[in-house]
Amino acid sequence: MDTNNENELIQEFQRTGDPKLGSQLASRYDYLVTTACRTLYMTWADHEDILQEGRIGLFKALRDFEPERGVSFRSFATRCIRCECISAINKANRYKHAILNQALSLNVSVFEDNEKTCWLDTIADQETKSPAHDLIIQDDFESCEEVLKQILSPYAYQVFISRLQGNSYEHISQQLQHDSKSIDNALQRCRRQIAHYMDNHDDIDIDTLRHFCQYIANYFTESDDLTATVS
């Protein structure tokens, strides 16, 4: 098909909104989606999810294409497809990092005068959870623990665990014999290193991290020897 006929069909679709014609055009140009998405990757999503985002971009290209601007439809559609996919990837990453930044706050005290009552306690009654759910949490804890011990220093890991237990900066400072600034710096390093790891690996995801936090809150106590856990 020559360019003029191609543009005429697209403009006819824009004028009429004919779903049959739209479907034909989408099928005709689907190869552009496959090509543009070949090197793209989104955490926690199958490649088919990326392709679906690309097809949304293709639809927008069919809707918005203006041949009088002097750009071929293929070039315009490829740009729309990639922009749609990259937007979806960035959105997914922002969500992932938002959850990560909130993870250290799961054990913030609900009441100022009771540091042992935390927000995580209010999420669900442990008696309502099935044994299978507990096993999943334990498996995720073990997977996440292995990764965290590799990417965090022993000191940062201790700070991370103690904070997830709901301990205040002052308490952690006394426990580990470091000042509050050092504690805060260690937590910031933890966030950055975990986020960087999750950006580049797929062996732990946000559910695994959430279950790790839950496991720490539910099963670890101050009597646990944290130094031993990172030795």
C-alpha positions in Angstrom: 0.0 0.0 0.0 1.4 3.4 -0.9 1.7 6.2 1.6 -1.3 8.2 0.3 -3.7 5.3 0.5 -2.3 4.5 4.0 -2.9 8.1 5.2 -6.4 8.2 3.7 -7.4 5.0 5.5 -6.1 6.4 8.8 -7.9 9.7 8.3 -11.1 7.8 7.4 -10.8 6.0 10.7 -10.3 9.3 12.5 -13.4 10.8 10.9 -15.8 7.8 11.3 -14.4 5.9 14.2 -15.3 2.7 12.3 -14.3 -0.2 14.7 -13.8 -2.6 11.9 -11.4 -0.3 10.0 -9.7 0.5 13.3 -9.2 -3.2 14.0 -7.8 -3.7 10.5 -5.3 -0.9 10.9 -4.3 -2.1 14.3 -3.6 -5.6 12.9 -1.7 -4.1 10.0 0.6 -2.1 12.2 1.0 -4.5 15.1 4.5 -5.3 13.9 5.5 -1.8 14.9 4.5 -2.7 18.5 6.5 -5.9 18.5 9.5 -4.1 17.1 9.3 -1.1 19.4 8.8 -3.2 22.5 11.5 -5.8 21.8 14.0 -4.2 24.2 11.7 -2.9 26.9 11.2 -4.6 30.2 8.8 -3.9 33.1 9.3 -5.3 36.6 6.6 -7.7 37.8 5.0 -7.8 34.3 5.1 -10.3 31.4 6.3 -9.2 28.0 2.6 -9.4 26.9 1.8 -6.6 29.3 4.4 -4.4 27.6 2.9 -5.3 24.2 -0.6 -4.3 25.5 0.8 -0.9 26.6 2.4 -0.6 23.1 -1.0 -1.3 21.5 -2.5 1.5 23.5 0.2 3.7 22.0 -0.6 2.5 18.5 -4.2 3.3 19.0 -3.3 6.8 20.1 -1.1 7.1 17.0 -4.0 6.2 14.8 -6.2 8.7 16.6 -3.8 11.6 16.6 -1.7 11.2 13.4 -1.6 14.3 11.2 0.1 13.5 7.8 0.4 17.2 6.9 3.1 17.6 9.5 5.4 15.7 7.1 6.2 12.7 9.4 5.5 9.2 8.2 2.9 7.2 10.2 5.4 4.5 11.0 7.8 7.0 12.6 5.0 8.7 14.5 3.5 5.4 15.7 6.8 4.1 16.8 7.4 7.2 19.0 3.8 7.0 20.4 4.3 3.3 21.2 7.6 3.8 23.0 6.3 6.8 24.9 3.3 4.8 26.1 5.5 1.9 27.2 8.1 4.0 28.9 5.4 5.9 30.8 3.9 2.6 32.0 7.4 1.4 33.1 8.1 4.7 35.0 4.7 4.5 36.7 5.4 0.9 37.8 8.8 1.9 39.2 7.4 4.9 41.0 4.8 2.6 42.7 7.6 0.1 43.6 9.7 2.8 45.2 6.8 4.3 47.0 6.1 0.9 48.6 9.8 0.6 49.5 9.9 4.0 51.1 6.9 3.1 53.1 8.2 -0.3 54.2 10.3 1.1 57.0 7.2 2.9 58.4 5.1 -0.3 58.8 6.2 -0.4 62.4 5.8 3.2 63.4 3.9 3.4 66.7 0.2 4.0 66.5 0.3 5.6 70.0 3.1 7.8 71.2 3.1 6.2 74.6 3.2 2.6 73.3 6.0 1.8 70.9 5.0 -1.8 70.8 1.7 -1.1 69.2 2.4 -0.5 65.5 0.4 0.0 62.3 1.3 -3.4 61.1 -0.6 -4.9 64.0 -3.8 -3.3 62.7 -3.6 -4.7 59.1 -5.0 -8.2 59.9 -5.7 -10.5 62.8 -3.1 -13.2 62.7 -5.7 -15.8 63.7 -7.5 -15.2 60.4 -4.5 -16.2 58.3 -4.2 -19.7 56.9 -1.1 -21.9 57.5 -0.4 -21.6 53.8 -0.2 -17.8 54.1 2.3 -18.1 56.9 4.4 -20.5 54.8 4.4 -18.1 51.9 5.5 -15.3 54.2 8.3 -17.5 55.7 9.5 -18.5 52.2 9.5 -14.9 51.1 11.4 -13.9 54.2 14.1 -16.4 53.5 14.5 -15.2 49.9 14.6 -11.6 50.9 16.9 -12.2 53.8 19.5 -13.9 51.6 19.5 -11.0 49.2 19.6 -8.3 51.9 22.6 -9.9 53.6 24.4 -9.8 50.3 23.7 -6.2 49.4 23.7 -4.5 52.8 26.6 -4.2 55.3 26.1 -6.1 58.6 25.6 -2.7 60.4 23.0 -1.5 57.9 21.2 -4.8 58.1 21.0 -4.5 61.9 19.6 -1.0 61.6 17.1 -2.1 59.0 15.9 -5.0 61.1 15.7 -3.0 64.3 13.7 -0.3 62.6 11.3 -2.8 61.2 10.8 -4.1 64.7 9.4 -0.7 65.6 12.4 0.6 67.5 13.0 4.3 67.7 16.2 6.0 66.5 17.2 6.6 70.1 16.7 2.9 71.0 18.7 1.7 68.0 21.4 4.2 68.8 21.7 2.8 72.3 21.5 -0.8 71.0 24.2 -0.4 68.4 26.3 2.3 70.0 26.0 4.8 67.1 24.4 8.2 67.0 21.1 9.0 65.4 22.6 10.6 62.3 24.5 7.4 61.6 21.3 5.4 62.0 19.4 7.6 59.6 22.2 7.5 57.1 22.2 3.7 57.3 18.5 3.6 56.6 18.8 5.9 53.6 21.6 3.6 52.2 19.2 0.6 52.8 16.5 2.3 50.8 18.8 3.2 47.9 20.5 -0.2 47.8 17.3 -2.2 47.9 15.7 0.0 45.3 18.7 -0.3 43.0 18.7 -4.1 43.4 15.0 -4.4 42.7 15.5 -2.2 39.6 18.0 -4.7 38.2 16.9 -8.1 39.4 13.7 -10.0 39.5 14.3 -12.5 42.3 12.5 -10.3 44.9 9.4 -8.2 44.2 7.3 -5.9 46.3 5.2 -8.7 47.8 8.4 -10.5 48.9 9.6 -7.3 50.5 6.3 -6.8 52.2 6.3 -10.3 53.6 9.8 -9.9 54.8 8.7 -6.8 56.8 5.7 -8.7 58.2 7.8 -11.6 59.2 10.3 -9.3 61.0 7.4 -7.6 62.8 5.6 -10.8 63.8 8.4 -13.2 64.7 11.5 -11.3 65.6 11.9 -9.8 69.1 14.5 -7.8 70.8 15.8 -10.9 72.4 16.9 -12.2 69.0 20.6 -11.9 68.5 20.8 -9.6 65.5 24.5 -9.7 65.4 24.3 -13.5 65.0 21.9 -13.1 62.1 24.4 -11.2 60.0 27.6 -12.9 61.0 
